[in-house]
Amino acid sequence: MLSRYDGRVVLVRRTDDEIMCTPSSNISDNRANVLLMKLLTHRYPKLFNDCQDCVEILIKYLDSPHDVAGNSSGTLVSRTKTLFPVNHPFDETICLEKIINNLRENDNNTNYPSNLGENCDLITKQQLVIYLANKYMEDQSSQHCAPLIAELFQPGWDPKSLLQIK
C-alpha cells in the first residue's frame, strides 16, 4: 500500500523494540528497516538498480540508531564517517543540489518513481541513499509499548521544501 502513496511519509523506528525486531531483538532486524528499503527502492529506483553497494550502505546505516531524543551519535555527517571513504565524506550540499536539480527537471514536481540518481556516480548515489533514509525515518529509543514522543508527530519530508531554501 505504501508504494501507491506519493505523499509525505515519516517512518518511526523504535530502537529497542522487542516485538518488531524479528528474528532477534537487534536493530538490524527491525521491520521498519524493510519498510524504508521498500519505500526508497520504489520511489528512487535509479539509486538502487544494478547497485548492490547502495543497498549495502543503507543496511550499514540502519544498523545504528539515530534518535531525535539526543541519543544519536551526532550529526548526519558524524554518523556517516565510517560509511564513506576519507577522501569522499558525506556531503549534504551535493545531495541538496541533485534533488533540487531533479525537481527542476520535472517542472518542480515530485514524481514517483523518480529518476533521481540517473547518471550519478556510485559515491553520489550512496550519499543520496543515506540522505533520503535520514529524511524518511526517525528513531526513538524505546520499546514497543512506550508512547511516541511528540516531536515525531510531524508531516513527513517533502522534497519540494528544498525549492523554498534556494
C-alpha positions in Angstrom: 0.0 0.0 0.0 2.8 2.4 0.8 4.1 2.1 -2.8 0.8 3.5 -4.1 1.1 6.6 -1.9 3.1 9.5 -3.2 2.7 11.9 -0.3 4.7 12.8 2.7 6.0 9.8 4.8 7.8 9.6 8.1 8.6 6.1 9.5 9.3 5.8 13.2 11.6 3.0 14.3 11.8 2.1 17.9 15.4 1.2 18.5 14.7 -1.1 21.5 11.5 -2.7 20.1 11.2 -6.3 21.3 8.2 -7.0 19.1 9.1 -5.6 15.6 12.6 -7.0 15.6 12.5 -10.4 14.1 14.1 -12.9 14.4 16.3 -11.2 17.1 15.9 -8.1 19.2 18.6 -6.4 17.1 18.0 -3.1 15.4 19.3 -4.5 12.2 16.2 -6.9 12.2 13.7 -4.1 12.9 10.8 -4.4 10.4 10.9 -0.6 9.9 14.1 -1.1 8.0 12.3 -3.3 5.5 9.6 -0.6 5.1 12.2 2.0 4.5 14.1 -0.1 2.0 10.8 -0.8 0.0 9.8 2.9 0.1 13.2 4.1 -1.1 13.6 1.4 -3.8 10.1 2.2 -5.1 10.4 6.0 -5.0 14.1 6.2 -6.2 14.8 3.1 -8.3 17.7 4.7 -10.2 19.6 4.8 -6.9 19.3 1.0 -6.4 19.0 -0.5 -9.9 22.2 -2.5 -10.5 23.8 -1.0 -7.4 24.2 -3.5 -4.6 26.7 -1.1 -3.0 23.8 1.3 -2.4 21.7 -1.4 -0.7 24.7 -2.4 1.4 25.4 1.1 2.6 21.8 1.6 3.5 21.9 -1.6 5.6 25.0 -0.5 7.4 23.4 2.9 8.1 20.3 1.3 9.5 22.4 -0.9 11.8 23.0 2.0 14.2 20.3 4.1 15.9 19.9 7.8 15.4 17.0 9.0 17.5 15.6 12.5 17.9 15.8 12.5 21.7 19.5 13.3 21.5 20.7 9.7 21.9 22.3 9.7 18.5 26.0 9.9 17.8 25.6 13.4 16.4 25.0 15.0 13.1 24.4 13.0 9.9 28.0 13.9 8.8 29.5 12.4 12.0 27.2 9.3 11.9 28.3 8.5 8.4 32.1 8.9 8.8 32.6 5.1 8.8 30.4 4.6 5.8 32.3 6.7 3.2 36.0 6.9 2.2 38.0 9.5 4.0 38.5 11.4 0.7 34.7 11.4 0.0 33.0 12.2 3.3 29.2 12.7 3.3 28.3 16.0 1.7 24.8 17.2 2.2 25.3 20.0 -0.3 25.7 17.6 -3.1 22.5 15.8 -2.1 20.6 19.0 -2.0 21.9 20.1 -5.4 21.0 16.8 -7.0 17.5 16.7 -5.5 16.8 20.4 -6.4 18.1 19.8 -10.0 15.9 16.7 -10.3 12.8 18.7 -9.2 13.6 21.5 -11.6 14.0 19.0 -14.5 10.5 17.8 -13.6 8.8 21.2 -13.5 9.2 21.4 -9.7 7.0 18.3 -9.3 7.8 15.3 -7.2 7.1 12.3 -9.4 7.5 8.7 -8.2 9.2 6.6 -9.2 11.8 9.3 -9.5 14.7 9.4 -11.9 16.9 10.8 -9.1 20.3 9.1 -9.3 20.3 8.7 -13.0 23.8 9.5 -14.4 25.3 9.7 -10.9 28.5 8.1 -9.8 28.5 5.5 -7.1 29.5 7.8 -4.2 26.8 10.3 -5.1 24.2 7.6 -5.3 25.3 6.2 -1.9 25.2 9.7 -0.3 21.7 10.3 -1.8 20.5 7.0 -0.3 21.7 8.0 3.2 20.3 11.5 2.9 16.9 10.1 1.9 16.9 7.5 4.6 17.6 10.2 7.1 14.7 12.2 5.8 12.2 9.4 5.7 12.9 7.7 9.0 13.2 8.8 12.6 14.4 6.7 15.5 13.0 6.7 19.0 14.9 4.9 21.8 12.0 2.9 23.3 10.4 -0.4 23.5 7.2 -1.4 21.6 4.6 -0.2 24.0 6.1 3.2 25.0 4.3 6.2 23.7 6.0 8.1 20.8 7.5 11.4 21.7 5.6 14.5 20.5 8.4 15.7 18.2 7.8 12.7 15.9 4.3 13.7 15.1 5.0 15.9 12.1 4.3 15.7 8.4 6.9 13.7 6.5 9.6 15.2 4.4 8.6 16.8 1.1 11.4 17.2 -1.5 9.7 20.4 -2.8 10.5 22.1 0.5 14.1 22.3 -0.7 13.0 24.7 -3.5 12.0 27.2 -0.9 15.5 27.2 0.6 17.3 28.2 -2.6 
